[in-house]
């Protein structure tokens, strides 16, 4: 489970950096690398979204005091 946590957190951080680039410089790194709304870029957005939602479970684990 720990590997999944780190992977999801890393992908969510990368997604946050992409949104930061869009906000600061109006530069979409995903579109630059994979094209504007191609099937590959859509998959990237979906994976980042799923990882972002998964990281919400971290709040519940912090509340419970789970430590590994």
Residue, then its C-alpha position, 0 to 999 in steps of 0.5 A: x500500500x505504501x508504494x501506491x501512496x507514494x506513486x499517487x502522491x507523486x502523480x498528484x504533485x506533478x499534476x499540481x506543477x502542470x496547473x501551476x504552469x498553466x496559471x503562471x505562464x499559460x503553458x500546458x505541459x500535457x498538451x505540449x507533450x501529448x497534443x491538445x486533448x488527444x487520447x493520450x493526453x486525456x489518459x494523463x488527465x484521468x490518471x492525475x484526477x484519480x490519483x488526486x482523489x486517492x490522496x484524499x484518503x490521506x486525510x482519513x489516515x492522518x485523522x486515525x493516526x495510522x503510521x507505517 
